[in-house]
Amino acid sequence: MRSYSLIASAKINLYLEIIGARPDGYHNLIMVLQSIDLADQIDLRPLGTKDVCLHCDHPEVPQDHTNLAYKAATLMAAKFPDAFARYGGVDITIDKRIPVGAGLAGGSTNAAAVLVGLNLMWNLKLSNKQLQYLGSLLGSDVPFCVVGGTMLATGRGEYLSSLPALDNFYVVLGKYRSLSVSTAWAYQTFRYQYLEGNVSDTLSTENYKQRVYSEKMVYAITRKNERQIGQLLYNDLERIVLPQYPQVQKLKEKFQHLECAAMMSGSGPTVFALTQSQQEAQQVLESVKIEISDPDLDLWVAKFTSSSIRVASSVK
Ligand code: ATP
């Protein structure tokens, strides 16, 4: 049997609109999701035993059954008991480069990599659609992470349609190392402040207006109109997170003063700025580094990519 090394990409949200609260506690969303080449490496090694083992030396990543990569492996074992009995367990090593609790879907992309990797290792021949269904049992962002690229996501994030690839963009990402935001807290606070008493799928007039912006965003992406894409960046969760974390607001403003379109990704606290070349991205990064000059602020340059999970190597 083969061992696999997989590259698992982070995502950013070019658009995140909360349409309404659902009775099951989740929210109906309209999102435009984009894979970027900031990525973790996931190594899967067959074990002779019937165990799932997980290693990750990042202090904020759980190494037990609560890790999403571990959950993905046990889900596969439960759904495909014959393959699990035949091929045995798996040893998972996560080399974490995506910041944790950052709104970049780090855990979700690790889970997607395990689904894709075990599909290969156990010779299951599942389609992307089947893997995405399994991913939806693990978390709202996992179905996107199975395929990645540029996608429109609705429902909880599980109804996906591919949009034309935006390969030419670079982003500068900024995250304060000591800050992480709980996704559950951000959504619950939004629900409490803006949706309570409106637990339905019905669109309010305000939401309807916003939905038109999502259609404009899709149109701008289809036309690859970079200026318009920048103008249409949107994230409802900024209304919750930015007032609570003024340094995140200031970071966004700093990017904007450098004439970049900027937005918080997902539930934050990572903020990204769009640029159209690696050189421009590097210049923006250097300027922000000098102007903010805070050792707690991590900055990265990343490129948009047209896929999420990639097999880097496989050996017998
Ligand atoms: P999302 O954007 O999907 O909401 P996020 O990027 O904000 O997620 P993650 O990096 O996925 O956040 O981490 C959220 C929490 O999930 C962490 O605090 C961590 O305890 C837990 N977690 C479980 N599995 C993993 C994993 N494989 N990698 C990172 N965090 C994980």
py3Dmol code that shows the C-alpha trace and the ligand (Angstrom):
import py3Dmol

protein = """\
ATOM      1  CA  MET A   1       0.000   0.000   0.000  1.00  0.00           C
ATOM      2  CA  ARG A   2       1.099   3.551  -0.697  1.00  0.00           C
ATOM      3  CA  SER A   3       1.816   6.514   1.598  1.00  0.00           C
ATOM      4  CA  TYR A   4       0.576   9.897   0.420  1.00  0.00           C
ATOM      5  CA  SER A   5       1.760  13.462   0.981  1.00  0.00           C
ATOM      6  CA  LEU A   6      -0.988  15.966   0.278  1.00  0.00           C
ATOM      7  CA  ILE A   7      -0.898  19.736   0.045  1.00  0.00           C
ATOM      8  CA  ALA A   8      -4.041  21.227   1.615  1.00  0.00           C
ATOM      9  CA  SER A   9      -4.753  24.863   0.706  1.00  0.00           C
ATOM     10  CA  ALA A  10      -6.359  27.564   2.825  1.00  0.00           C
ATOM     11  CA  LYS A  11      -9.304  29.588   1.531  1.00  0.00           C
ATOM     12  CA  ILE A  12     -10.412  33.184   1.750  1.00  0.00           C
ATOM     13  CA  ASN A  13     -13.953  34.532   1.439  1.00  0.00           C
ATOM     14  CA  LEU A  14     -14.319  37.105  -1.316  1.00  0.00           C
ATOM     15  CA  TYR A  15     -17.972  37.351  -0.309  1.00  0.00           C
ATOM     16  CA  LEU A  16     -19.847  36.155   2.778  1.00  0.00           C
ATOM     17  CA  GLU A  17     -23.454  37.106   3.275  1.00  0.00           C
ATOM     18  CA  ILE A  18     -25.671  35.647   5.992  1.00  0.00           C
ATOM     19  CA  ILE A  19     -29.126  35.260   4.483  1.00  0.00           C
ATOM     20  CA  GLY A  20     -30.912  33.912   7.537  1.00  0.00           C
ATOM     21  CA  ALA A  21     -30.835  31.715  10.616  1.00  0.00           C
ATOM     22  CA  ARG A  22     -31.915  28.098  10.253  1.00  0.00           C
ATOM     23  CA  PRO A  23     -33.871  26.109  12.811  1.00  0.00           C
ATOM     24  CA  ASP A  24     -30.970  23.589  12.996  1.00  0.00           C
ATOM     25  CA  GLY A  25     -28.670  26.288  14.431  1.00  0.00           C
ATOM     26  CA  TYR A  26     -26.759  26.840  11.180  1.00  0.00           C
ATOM     27  CA  HIS A  27     -27.175  29.789   8.805  1.00  0.00           C
ATOM     28  CA  ASN A  28     -28.046  30.074   5.158  1.00  0.00           C
ATOM     29  CA  LEU A  29     -25.205  31.798   3.390  1.00  0.00           C
ATOM     30  CA  ILE A  30     -24.118  33.146   0.056  1.00  0.00           C
ATOM     31  CA  MET A  31     -20.353  32.918  -0.236  1.00  0.00           C
ATOM     32  CA  VAL A  32     -17.685  33.230  -2.860  1.00  0.00           C
ATOM     33  CA  LEU A  33     -14.739  31.119  -1.756  1.00  0.00           C
ATOM     34  CA  GLN A  34     -11.227  31.190  -3.139  1.00  0.00           C
ATOM     35  CA  SER A  35      -8.330  28.758  -2.583  1.00  0.00           C
ATOM     36  CA  ILE A  36      -4.897  30.270  -1.982  1.00  0.00           C
ATOM     37  CA  ASP A  37      -1.485  28.616  -1.979  1.00  0.00           C
ATOM     38  CA  LEU A  38      -0.877  29.096   1.755  1.00  0.00           C
ATOM     39  CA  ALA A  39      -1.108  25.410   2.662  1.00  0.00           C
ATOM     40  CA  ASP A  40      -0.548  22.634   5.210  1.00  0.00           C
ATOM     41  CA  GLN A  41       1.120  19.332   4.357  1.00  0.00           C
ATOM     42  CA  ILE A  42      -0.749  16.182   5.359  1.00  0.00           C
ATOM     43  CA  ASP A  43       1.165  12.892   5.304  1.00  0.00           C
ATOM     44  CA  LEU A  44      -0.870   9.680   5.362  1.00  0.00           C
ATOM     45  CA  ARG A  45       0.932   6.429   6.130  1.00  0.00           C
ATOM     46  CA  PRO A  46      -0.775   3.019   6.247  1.00  0.00           C
ATOM     47  CA  LEU A  47      -0.690   1.293   9.635  1.00  0.00           C
ATOM     48  CA  GLY A  48      -0.707  -2.467  10.067  1.00  0.00           C
ATOM     49  CA  THR A  49      -3.181  -2.072  12.942  1.00  0.00           C
ATOM     50  CA  LYS A  50      -6.810  -0.865  13.041  1.00  0.00           C
ATOM     51  CA  ASP A  51      -5.867   2.503  14.568  1.00  0.00           C
ATOM     52  CA  VAL A  52      -6.043   6.119  13.513  1.00  0.00           C
ATOM     53  CA  CYS A  53      -3.003   8.026  14.830  1.00  0.00           C
ATOM     54  CA  LEU A  54      -2.451  11.755  14.513  1.00  0.00           C
ATOM     55  CA  HIS A  55       0.598  13.963  15.030  1.00  0.00           C
ATOM     56  CA  CYS A  56       0.833  17.728  14.813  1.00  0.00           C
ATOM     57  CA  ASP A  57       3.405  19.779  16.683  1.00  0.00           C
ATOM     58  CA  HIS A  58       1.391  23.032  16.538  1.00  0.00           C
ATOM     59  CA  PRO A  59       0.396  23.889  20.146  1.00  0.00           C
ATOM     60  CA  GLU A  60      -3.128  25.101  19.219  1.00  0.00           C
ATOM     61  CA  VAL A  61      -4.064  22.059  17.147  1.00  0.00           C
ATOM     62  CA  PRO A  62      -5.757  19.228  19.070  1.00  0.00           C
ATOM     63  CA  GLN A  63      -4.138  15.793  18.661  1.00  0.00           C
ATOM     64  CA  ASP A  64      -7.146  13.783  19.762  1.00  0.00           C
ATOM     65  CA  HIS A  65     -10.543  12.761  18.360  1.00  0.00           C
ATOM     66  CA  THR A  66     -11.602  16.443  18.146  1.00  0.00           C
ATOM     67  CA  ASN A  67      -9.121  17.122  15.331  1.00  0.00           C
ATOM     68  CA  LEU A  68     -11.048  17.456  12.058  1.00  0.00           C
ATOM     69  CA  ALA A  69      -8.465  15.358  10.178  1.00  0.00           C
ATOM     70  CA  TYR A  70      -8.902  12.577  12.754  1.00  0.00           C
ATOM     71  CA  LYS A  71     -12.701  12.884  12.444  1.00  0.00           C
ATOM     72  CA  ALA A  72     -12.396  12.569   8.660  1.00  0.00           C
ATOM     73  CA  ALA A  73     -10.419   9.312   9.029  1.00  0.00           C
ATOM     74  CA  THR A  74     -12.858   7.784  11.519  1.00  0.00           C
ATOM     75  CA  LEU A  75     -15.787   8.837   9.308  1.00  0.00           C
ATOM     76  CA  MET A  76     -14.185   7.021   6.354  1.00  0.00           C
ATOM     77  CA  ALA A  77     -13.546   3.957   8.528  1.00  0.00           C
ATOM     78  CA  ALA A  78     -17.206   3.950   9.656  1.00  0.00           C
ATOM     79  CA  LYS A  79     -18.605   4.459   6.143  1.00  0.00           C
ATOM     80  CA  PHE A  80     -16.276   1.932   4.471  1.00  0.00           C
ATOM     81  CA  PRO A  81     -15.768  -0.823   7.053  1.00  0.00           C
ATOM     82  CA  ASP A  82     -14.693  -3.381   4.415  1.00  0.00           C
ATOM     83  CA  ALA A  83     -11.898  -1.144   3.123  1.00  0.00           C
ATOM     84  CA  PHE A  84     -10.847  -0.316   6.698  1.00  0.00           C
ATOM     85  CA  ALA A  85     -10.752  -4.041   7.573  1.00  0.00           C
ATOM     86  CA  ARG A  86      -8.819  -4.840   4.401  1.00  0.00           C
ATOM     87  CA  TYR A  87      -6.317  -1.990   4.314  1.00  0.00           C
ATOM     88  CA  GLY A  88      -6.032  -1.139   8.028  1.00  0.00           C
ATOM     89  CA  GLY A  89      -5.653   2.158   9.860  1.00  0.00           C
ATOM     90  CA  VAL A  90      -3.734   5.287   9.044  1.00  0.00           C
ATOM     91  CA  ASP A  91      -1.072   7.485  10.583  1.00  0.00           C
ATOM     92  CA  ILE A  92      -1.724  11.199   9.910  1.00  0.00           C
ATOM     93  CA  THR A  93       0.962  13.873  10.283  1.00  0.00           C
ATOM     94  CA  ILE A  94      -0.038  17.509   9.897  1.00  0.00           C
ATOM     95  CA  ASP A  95       2.649  20.065   9.103  1.00  0.00           C
ATOM     96  CA  LYS A  96       0.701  23.201  10.055  1.00  0.00           C
ATOM     97  CA  ARG A  97       1.479  26.385   8.138  1.00  0.00           C
ATOM     98  CA  ILE A  98      -2.046  27.823   7.917  1.00  0.00           C
ATOM     99  CA  PRO A  99      -2.666  29.934  11.030  1.00  0.00           C
ATOM    100  CA  VAL A 100      -5.178  28.361  13.435  1.00  0.00           C
ATOM    101  CA  GLY A 101      -8.578  29.919  14.190  1.00  0.00           C
ATOM    102  CA  ALA A 102      -7.890  32.457  11.477  1.00  0.00           C
ATOM    103  CA  GLY A 103     -10.938  32.261   9.170  1.00  0.00           C
ATOM    104  CA  LEU A 104      -8.832  30.445   6.575  1.00  0.00           C
ATOM    105  CA  ALA A 105     -10.471  26.983   6.928  1.00  0.00           C
ATOM    106  CA  GLY A 106      -7.295  25.329   8.232  1.00  0.00           C
ATOM    107  CA  GLY A 107      -9.102  22.464   9.962  1.00  0.00           C
ATOM    108  CA  SER A 108     -11.560  21.999   7.081  1.00  0.00           C
ATOM    109  CA  THR A 109      -8.827  21.690   4.466  1.00  0.00           C
ATOM    110  CA  ASN A 110      -7.000  19.121   6.621  1.00  0.00           C
ATOM    111  CA  ALA A 111     -10.214  17.071   6.807  1.00  0.00           C
ATOM    112  CA  ALA A 112     -10.682  17.361   3.026  1.00  0.00           C
ATOM    113  CA  ALA A 113      -7.099  16.148   2.467  1.00  0.00           C
ATOM    114  CA  VAL A 114      -7.752  13.046   4.588  1.00  0.00           C
ATOM    115  CA  LEU A 115     -10.953  12.271   2.626  1.00  0.00           C
ATOM    116  CA  VAL A 116      -9.113  12.670  -0.702  1.00  0.00           C
ATOM    117  CA  GLY A 117      -6.064  10.732   0.553  1.00  0.00           C
ATOM    118  CA  LEU A 118      -7.968   7.765   2.003  1.00  0.00           C
ATOM    119  CA  ASN A 119     -10.059   7.566  -1.168  1.00  0.00           C
ATOM    120  CA  LEU A 120      -6.756   6.912  -2.975  1.00  0.00           C
ATOM    121  CA  MET A 121      -5.125   4.771  -0.288  1.00  0.00           C
ATOM    122  CA  TRP A 122      -8.137   2.492   0.090  1.00  0.00           C
ATOM    123  CA  ASN A 123      -8.840   2.443  -3.661  1.00  0.00           C
ATOM    124  CA  LEU A 124     -12.450   3.527  -3.093  1.00  0.00           C
ATOM    125  CA  LYS A 125     -12.871   5.413  -6.395  1.00  0.00           C
ATOM    126  CA  LEU A 126     -15.334   7.886  -4.848  1.00  0.00           C
ATOM    127  CA  SER A 127     -16.262  10.897  -6.986  1.00  0.00           C
ATOM    128  CA  ASN A 128     -15.689  14.478  -5.822  1.00  0.00           C
ATOM    129  CA  LYS A 129     -19.453  14.756  -5.253  1.00  0.00           C
ATOM    130  CA  GLN A 130     -19.369  11.731  -2.919  1.00  0.00           C
ATOM    131  CA  LEU A 131     -16.330  13.107  -1.084  1.00  0.00           C
ATOM    132  CA  GLN A 132     -18.065  16.481  -0.761  1.00  0.00           C
ATOM    133  CA  TYR A 133     -21.125  14.797   0.735  1.00  0.00           C
ATOM    134  CA  LEU A 134     -18.882  13.088   3.316  1.00  0.00           C
ATOM    135  CA  GLY A 135     -17.204  16.448   3.916  1.00  0.00           C
ATOM    136  CA  SER A 136     -20.568  18.069   4.638  1.00  0.00           C
ATOM    137  CA  LEU A 137     -20.928  15.680   7.600  1.00  0.00           C
ATOM    138  CA  LEU A 138     -17.733  17.157   9.082  1.00  0.00           C
ATOM    139  CA  GLY A 139     -18.156  20.909   8.587  1.00  0.00           C
ATOM    140  CA  SER A 140     -19.585  23.621   6.353  1.00  0.00           C
ATOM    141  CA  ASP A 141     -16.295  24.524   4.609  1.00  0.00           C
ATOM    142  CA  VAL A 142     -15.116  20.927   4.012  1.00  0.00           C
ATOM    143  CA  PRO A 143     -17.112  20.323   0.759  1.00  0.00           C
ATOM    144  CA  PHE A 144     -15.483  23.394  -0.806  1.00  0.00           C
ATOM    145  CA  CYS A 145     -12.038  22.294   0.384  1.00  0.00           C
ATOM    146  CA  VAL A 146     -12.381  18.912  -1.372  1.00  0.00           C
ATOM    147  CA  VAL A 147     -12.272  20.637  -4.778  1.00  0.00           C
ATOM    148  CA  GLY A 148     -11.364  24.309  -4.196  1.00  0.00           C
ATOM    149  CA  GLY A 149     -10.600  26.959  -6.775  1.00  0.00           C
ATOM    150  CA  THR A 150     -13.142  29.779  -7.115  1.00  0.00           C
ATOM    151  CA  MET A 151     -16.662  28.781  -6.118  1.00  0.00           C
ATOM    152  CA  LEU A 152     -20.074  30.122  -5.252  1.00  0.00           C
ATOM    153  CA  ALA A 153     -21.405  28.384  -2.134  1.00  0.00           C
ATOM    154  CA  THR A 154     -24.974  28.509  -0.804  1.00  0.00           C
ATOM    155  CA  GLY A 155     -26.971  26.676   1.863  1.00  0.00           C
ATOM    156  CA  ARG A 156     -24.607  26.108   4.792  1.00  0.00           C
ATOM    157  CA  GLY A 157     -21.818  26.172   2.225  1.00  0.00           C
ATOM    158  CA  GLU A 158     -22.512  22.715   0.807  1.00  0.00           C
ATOM    159  CA  TYR A 159     -24.205  23.722  -2.479  1.00  0.00           C
ATOM    160  CA  LEU A 160     -21.305  24.597  -4.695  1.00  0.00           C
ATOM    161  CA  SER A 161     -20.866  25.805  -8.234  1.00  0.00           C
ATOM    162  CA  SER A 162     -17.521  26.479  -9.856  1.00  0.00           C
ATOM    163  CA  LEU A 163     -16.714  29.947 -11.133  1.00  0.00           C
ATOM    164  CA  PRO A 164     -14.009  30.829 -13.658  1.00  0.00           C
ATOM    165  CA  ALA A 165     -10.534  30.520 -12.139  1.00  0.00           C
ATOM    166  CA  LEU A 166      -8.940  33.785 -10.947  1.00  0.00           C
ATOM    167  CA  ASP A 167      -5.325  32.726 -11.282  1.00  0.00           C
ATOM    168  CA  ASN A 168      -3.758  36.172 -11.588  1.00  0.00           C
ATOM    169  CA  PHE A 169      -4.463  37.538  -8.129  1.00  0.00           C
ATOM    170  CA  TYR A 170      -2.063  37.721  -5.229  1.00  0.00           C
ATOM    171  CA  VAL A 171      -3.124  38.477  -1.672  1.00  0.00           C
ATOM    172  CA  VAL A 172      -1.354  39.862   1.335  1.00  0.00           C
ATOM    173  CA  LEU A 173      -2.683  38.235   4.495  1.00  0.00           C
ATOM    174  CA  GLY A 174      -2.298  39.719   7.951  1.00  0.00           C
ATOM    175  CA  LYS A 175      -3.088  38.050  11.271  1.00  0.00           C
ATOM    176  CA  TYR A 176      -2.209  38.949  14.848  1.00  0.00           C
ATOM    177  CA  ARG A 177      -0.631  35.797  16.261  1.00  0.00           C
ATOM    178  CA  SER A 178      -2.218  36.193  19.687  1.00  0.00           C
ATOM    179  CA  LEU A 179      -5.749  36.622  18.258  1.00  0.00           C
ATOM    180  CA  SER A 180      -8.070  33.873  17.150  1.00  0.00           C
ATOM    181  CA  VAL A 181     -11.814  34.133  16.684  1.00  0.00           C
ATOM    182  CA  SER A 182     -14.284  31.363  17.411  1.00  0.00           C
ATOM    183  CA  THR A 183     -16.419  30.829  14.307  1.00  0.00           C
ATOM    184  CA  ALA A 184     -19.347  29.708  16.503  1.00  0.00           C
ATOM    185  CA  TRP A 185     -19.123  32.905  18.594  1.00  0.00           C
ATOM    186  CA  ALA A 186     -19.090  35.139  15.499  1.00  0.00           C
ATOM    187  CA  TYR A 187     -22.158  33.477  13.957  1.00  0.00           C
ATOM    188  CA  GLN A 188     -24.068  33.292  17.242  1.00  0.00           C
ATOM    189  CA  THR A 189     -23.441  36.971  17.944  1.00  0.00           C
ATOM    190  CA  PHE A 190     -24.541  37.901  14.427  1.00  0.00           C
ATOM    191  CA  ARG A 191     -27.673  35.809  14.907  1.00  0.00           C
ATOM    192  CA  TYR A 192     -28.429  37.474  18.231  1.00  0.00           C
ATOM    193  CA  GLN A 193     -27.839  41.013  16.919  1.00  0.00           C
ATOM    194  CA  TYR A 194     -29.323  40.837  13.424  1.00  0.00           C
ATOM    195  CA  LEU A 195     -31.496  37.776  12.944  1.00  0.00           C
ATOM    196  CA  GLU A 196     -33.248  36.875  16.184  1.00  0.00           C
ATOM    197  CA  GLY A 197     -36.950  36.475  15.565  1.00  0.00           C
ATOM    198  CA  ASN A 198     -36.194  35.905  11.891  1.00  0.00           C
ATOM    199  CA  VAL A 199     -35.487  32.182  11.956  1.00  0.00           C
ATOM    200  CA  SER A 200     -36.527  31.401   8.424  1.00  0.00           C
ATOM    201  CA  ASP A 201     -35.261  31.174   4.897  1.00  0.00           C
ATOM    202  CA  THR A 202     -37.146  34.292   3.872  1.00  0.00           C
ATOM    203  CA  LEU A 203     -35.046  37.150   2.584  1.00  0.00           C
ATOM    204  CA  SER A 204     -35.593  40.536   4.186  1.00  0.00           C
ATOM    205  CA  THR A 205     -35.554  43.564   1.867  1.00  0.00           C
ATOM    206  CA  GLU A 206     -32.073  44.492   3.097  1.00  0.00           C
ATOM    207  CA  ASN A 207     -30.800  40.987   2.444  1.00  0.00           C
ATOM    208  CA  TYR A 208     -32.438  40.958  -0.948  1.00  0.00           C
ATOM    209  CA  LYS A 209     -30.527  44.134  -1.885  1.00  0.00           C
ATOM    210  CA  GLN A 210     -27.316  42.501  -0.708  1.00  0.00           C
ATOM    211  CA  ARG A 211     -28.016  39.390  -2.740  1.00  0.00           C
ATOM    212  CA  VAL A 212     -27.912  41.562  -5.816  1.00  0.00           C
ATOM    213  CA  TYR A 213     -24.318  42.379  -4.840  1.00  0.00           C
ATOM    214  CA  SER A 214     -23.476  38.680  -4.761  1.00  0.00           C
ATOM    215  CA  GLU A 215     -24.845  38.422  -8.292  1.00  0.00           C
ATOM    216  CA  LYS A 216     -22.687  41.398  -9.287  1.00  0.00           C
ATOM    217  CA  MET A 217     -19.672  39.680  -7.720  1.00  0.00           C
ATOM    218  CA  VAL A 218     -20.318  36.517  -9.706  1.00  0.00           C
ATOM    219  CA  TYR A 219     -20.634  38.632 -12.858  1.00  0.00           C
ATOM    220  CA  ALA A 220     -17.388  40.497 -12.086  1.00  0.00           C
ATOM    221  CA  ILE A 221     -15.599  37.156 -11.583  1.00  0.00           C
ATOM    222  CA  THR A 222     -17.024  35.785 -14.817  1.00  0.00           C
ATOM    223  CA  ARG A 223     -15.714  38.884 -16.603  1.00  0.00           C
ATOM    224  CA  LYS A 224     -12.451  38.734 -14.570  1.00  0.00           C
ATOM    225  CA  ASN A 225     -12.981  42.423 -13.795  1.00  0.00           C
ATOM    226  CA  GLU A 226     -10.358  42.849 -11.105  1.00  0.00           C
ATOM    227  CA  ARG A 227     -11.343  46.383 -10.091  1.00  0.00           C
ATOM    228  CA  GLN A 228     -14.990  45.418  -9.612  1.00  0.00           C
ATOM    229  CA  ILE A 229     -14.103  42.257  -7.692  1.00  0.00           C
ATOM    230  CA  GLY A 230     -12.180  44.479  -5.282  1.00  0.00           C
ATOM    231  CA  GLN A 231     -15.100  46.892  -4.946  1.00  0.00           C
ATOM    232  CA  LEU A 232     -17.591  44.088  -4.268  1.00  0.00           C
ATOM    233  CA  LEU A 233     -15.681  42.285  -1.487  1.00  0.00           C
ATOM    234  CA  TYR A 234     -18.163  41.761   1.359  1.00  0.00           C
ATOM    235  CA  ASN A 235     -18.321  39.991   4.713  1.00  0.00           C
ATOM    236  CA  ASP A 236     -21.286  40.234   7.114  1.00  0.00           C
ATOM    237  CA  LEU A 237     -19.150  38.925   9.998  1.00  0.00           C
ATOM    238  CA  GLU A 238     -17.021  42.091   9.911  1.00  0.00           C
ATOM    239  CA  ARG A 239     -19.989  43.758  11.655  1.00  0.00           C
ATOM    240  CA  ILE A 240     -19.346  41.508  14.663  1.00  0.00           C
ATOM    241  CA  VAL A 241     -15.587  40.997  14.678  1.00  0.00           C
ATOM    242  CA  LEU A 242     -14.188  44.430  13.741  1.00  0.00           C
ATOM    243  CA  PRO A 243     -15.819  46.399  16.590  1.00  0.00           C
ATOM    244  CA  GLN A 244     -14.543  43.770  19.032  1.00  0.00           C
ATOM    245  CA  TYR A 245     -10.973  43.789  17.682  1.00  0.00           C
ATOM    246  CA  PRO A 246      -9.930  47.389  16.802  1.00  0.00           C
ATOM    247  CA  GLN A 247      -6.448  46.286  15.707  1.00  0.00           C
ATOM    248  CA  VAL A 248      -8.049  44.129  12.987  1.00  0.00           C
ATOM    249  CA  GLN A 249     -10.071  47.150  11.819  1.00  0.00           C
ATOM    250  CA  LYS A 250      -6.845  49.219  11.774  1.00  0.00           C
ATOM    251  CA  LEU A 251      -5.036  46.568   9.754  1.00  0.00           C
ATOM    252  CA  LYS A 252      -7.838  46.617   7.169  1.00  0.00           C
ATOM    253  CA  GLU A 253      -7.632  50.430   7.011  1.00  0.00           C
ATOM    254  CA  LYS A 254      -3.857  50.255   6.593  1.00  0.00           C
ATOM    255  CA  PHE A 255      -4.298  48.009   3.528  1.00  0.00           C
ATOM    256  CA  GLN A 256      -6.945  50.400   2.180  1.00  0.00           C
ATOM    257  CA  HIS A 257      -4.644  53.413   2.649  1.00  0.00           C
ATOM    258  CA  LEU A 258      -2.215  51.569   0.397  1.00  0.00           C
ATOM    259  CA  GLU A 259      -5.014  51.552  -2.187  1.00  0.00           C
ATOM    260  CA  CYS A 260      -5.764  47.849  -1.903  1.00  0.00           C
ATOM    261  CA  ALA A 261      -9.237  46.344  -1.718  1.00  0.00           C
ATOM    262  CA  ALA A 262      -9.232  44.624   1.691  1.00  0.00           C
ATOM    263  CA  MET A 263     -11.605  42.420   3.690  1.00  0.00           C
ATOM    264  CA  MET A 264     -11.676  40.089   6.673  1.00  0.00           C
ATOM    265  CA  SER A 265     -11.786  36.395   5.706  1.00  0.00           C
ATOM    266  CA  GLY A 266     -14.549  34.193   7.163  1.00  0.00           C
ATOM    267  CA  SER A 267     -14.957  34.776  10.890  1.00  0.00           C
ATOM    268  CA  GLY A 268     -11.515  36.397  10.981  1.00  0.00           C
ATOM    269  CA  PRO A 269      -9.340  37.710  12.370  1.00  0.00           C
ATOM    270  CA  THR A 270      -7.228  37.388   9.184  1.00  0.00           C
ATOM    271  CA  VAL A 271      -7.522  40.363   6.851  1.00  0.00           C
ATOM    272  CA  PHE A 272      -6.494  40.086   3.208  1.00  0.00           C
ATOM    273  CA  ALA A 273      -5.625  42.692   0.592  1.00  0.00           C
ATOM    274  CA  LEU A 274      -5.923  42.012  -3.134  1.00  0.00           C
ATOM    275  CA  THR A 275      -3.047  42.810  -5.470  1.00  0.00           C
ATOM    276  CA  GLN A 276      -2.421  41.952  -9.090  1.00  0.00           C
ATOM    277  CA  SER A 277       1.237  40.963  -8.950  1.00  0.00           C
ATOM    278  CA  GLN A 278       3.625  39.284  -6.577  1.00  0.00           C
ATOM    279  CA  GLN A 279       5.815  42.368  -6.626  1.00  0.00           C
ATOM    280  CA  GLU A 280       2.931  44.645  -5.610  1.00  0.00           C
ATOM    281  CA  ALA A 281       1.955  42.178  -2.869  1.00  0.00           C
ATOM    282  CA  GLN A 282       5.511  42.148  -1.515  1.00  0.00           C
ATOM    283  CA  GLN A 283       5.604  45.970  -1.497  1.00  0.00           C
ATOM    284  CA  VAL A 284       2.296  46.145   0.395  1.00  0.00           C
ATOM    285  CA  LEU A 285       3.574  43.567   2.894  1.00  0.00           C
ATOM    286  CA  GLU A 286       6.790  45.553   3.512  1.00  0.00           C
ATOM    287  CA  SER A 287       4.887  48.847   3.937  1.00  0.00           C
ATOM    288  CA  VAL A 288       2.425  47.350   6.435  1.00  0.00           C
ATOM    289  CA  LYS A 289       5.248  45.660   8.330  1.00  0.00           C
ATOM    290  CA  ILE A 290       7.074  48.991   8.726  1.00  0.00           C
ATOM    291  CA  GLU A 291       4.003  51.124   9.437  1.00  0.00           C
ATOM    292  CA  ILE A 292       2.375  48.831  12.013  1.00  0.00           C
ATOM    293  CA  SER A 293       5.664  47.500  13.364  1.00  0.00           C
ATOM    294  CA  ASP A 294       4.116  45.000  15.791  1.00  0.00           C
ATOM    295  CA  PRO A 295       5.987  41.717  16.387  1.00  0.00           C
ATOM    296  CA  ASP A 296       2.598  40.060  17.019  1.00  0.00           C
ATOM    297  CA  LEU A 297       1.497  40.701  13.412  1.00  0.00           C
ATOM    298  CA  ASP A 298       2.235  37.901  10.923  1.00  0.00           C
ATOM    299  CA  LEU A 299       2.070  38.746   7.221  1.00  0.00           C
ATOM    300  CA  TRP A 300       2.142  36.458   4.193  1.00  0.00           C
ATOM    301  CA  VAL A 301       1.944  36.779   0.423  1.00  0.00           C
ATOM    302  CA  ALA A 302      -0.146  34.087  -1.276  1.00  0.00           C
ATOM    303  CA  LYS A 303      -1.436  33.413  -4.758  1.00  0.00           C
ATOM    304  CA  PHE A 304      -4.935  32.354  -5.798  1.00  0.00           C
ATOM    305  CA  THR A 305      -4.988  28.712  -6.873  1.00  0.00           C
ATOM    306  CA  SER A 306      -7.482  26.727  -8.905  1.00  0.00           C
ATOM    307  CA  SER A 307      -7.530  23.661  -6.652  1.00  0.00           C
ATOM    308  CA  SER A 308      -7.466  22.906  -2.950  1.00  0.00           C
ATOM    309  CA  ILE A 309      -5.989  19.437  -2.369  1.00  0.00           C
ATOM    310  CA  ARG A 310      -2.978  18.256  -4.355  1.00  0.00           C
ATOM    311  CA  VAL A 311      -1.061  14.978  -4.093  1.00  0.00           C
ATOM    312  CA  ALA A 312       2.577  16.055  -3.700  1.00  0.00           C
ATOM    313  CA  SER A 313       4.012  12.528  -3.651  1.00  0.00           C
ATOM    314  CA  SER A 314       3.036   8.919  -3.139  1.00  0.00           C
ATOM    315  CA  VAL A 315       5.418   6.080  -2.312  1.00  0.00           C
ATOM    316  CA  LYS A 316       5.019   2.322  -1.850  1.00  0.00           C
TER     317      LYS A 316
END
"""
ligand_1 = """\
31
ATP
P -13.161 28.142 9.487
O -12.676 29.258 8.610
O -13.401 26.848 8.728
O -14.263 28.482 10.385
P -10.824 28.646 11.038
O -9.812 28.819 9.960
O -11.383 29.882 11.635
O -11.969 27.743 10.470
P -9.348 26.490 12.181
O -7.926 26.832 11.880
O -9.986 25.426 11.370
O -10.236 27.817 12.170
O -9.403 26.156 13.744
C -10.586 26.274 14.511
C -10.460 25.338 15.713
O -10.576 24.004 15.236
C -9.108 25.432 16.390
O -9.195 26.231 17.533
C -8.767 23.994 16.741
O -8.949 23.750 18.117
C -9.779 23.126 16.001
N -9.167 22.160 15.067
C -9.564 20.889 14.909
N -8.857 20.265 13.956
C -7.977 21.155 13.466
C -6.983 21.102 12.443
N -6.735 19.968 11.776
N -6.286 22.220 12.190
C -6.551 23.364 12.883
N -7.474 23.460 13.868
C -8.192 22.383 14.160
"""
view = py3Dmol.view(width=600, height=400)
view.addModel(protein, "pdb")
view.setStyle({"model": 0}, {"cartoon": {"style": "trace"}})
view.addModel(ligand_1, "xyz")
view.setStyle({"model": 1}, {"stick": {}})
view.zoomTo()
view.show()
